[in-house]
Amino acid sequence: MTMGFDLSGRVAIVTGGAGGIGAATVRLLVARGARVAVADLAIDRAVALADSLGGDVLALHLDLADATSVEAMVAATVARFGRVDILHNNAALIDPRVAEQDVDVETMDLDIWDRTFAVNVRGAMIACRAVLPHMVAQGGGAIVNTVSNLALQGHVIQTAYSASKAALIQLTRSIAASHGRRGVRCNAVAPGMTLTPALKEAFPAHIRKMVEDETLRDRLGEPEDIAETVAFLASDSARNITGQCIVCDGGLASHVPGFGAFLALKEG
């Protein structure tokens, strides 16, 4: 491990930190020396993860739709650790009941649109707003927002989710521009379909196979693949990277339509 990847002495907040990508990121940040606040709506899972990792991990309840809850998360982290160097805005609205109703604009209930933006964009913005004064006062920090490759592509479903993640990319650029000269870097990571426990439950095998067939690698990504990208962007090794969206989808968004069919034709 190079010194650039060493996060010793850093304090990180990971929202949605109790499962999937968030939990993988928490584990990696701790392994690289950071003290971490695991913030999640599922507080029991956050506590269990914190307990499994030792005394430098703090479990916090977080409701991203509630501004007071978001601000309390940052205040509790600073009260415990004295600073905040890294914010990983990873939490998103992933309620299967919402996903089922997040279809096209013509048929969408406005409540689905509003709830999605309240968590995915407004909640992330409030978290950024709360950490920025601390980062500026201490001389710098790094924010990494989890978006999605769907923010960069059109789809027949997940309209609200895709639009919210696209808005988060622009928020990323805005913060990078407004606070770069004040020592704060802000980047986004855009996963593709990632084999988290929640995704495996939500998407049956034949749907996952459809996406895998369009992936340039021979498998879908794992949460640890995204965690590595987040940890890199949060580290000094990425000190010259800001205002960027790093796509981490196994090449899914990089090729012509029908890649899977063309590959089968070539190999046949």
Secondary structure, DSSP 8 states (H G I E B T S, - for coil): --GGG--TT-EEEEETTTSTHHHHHHHHHHHTT-EEEEEES-HHHHHHHHHHH-TTEEEEE--TT-HHHHHHHHHHHHHHHS---EEEE------HHHHHH---TTT--HHHHHHHHIIIIIIHHHHHHHHHHHHHHHT-EEEEEE--GGGGS--SS-HHHHHHHHHHHHHHHHHHHHHGGGTEEEEEEEE-SB--HHHHHHS-HHHHHHHHHT-SSSS-B-HHHHHHHHHHHHSGGGTT--S-EEEESTTTTSS-TTHHHHHHHHH-
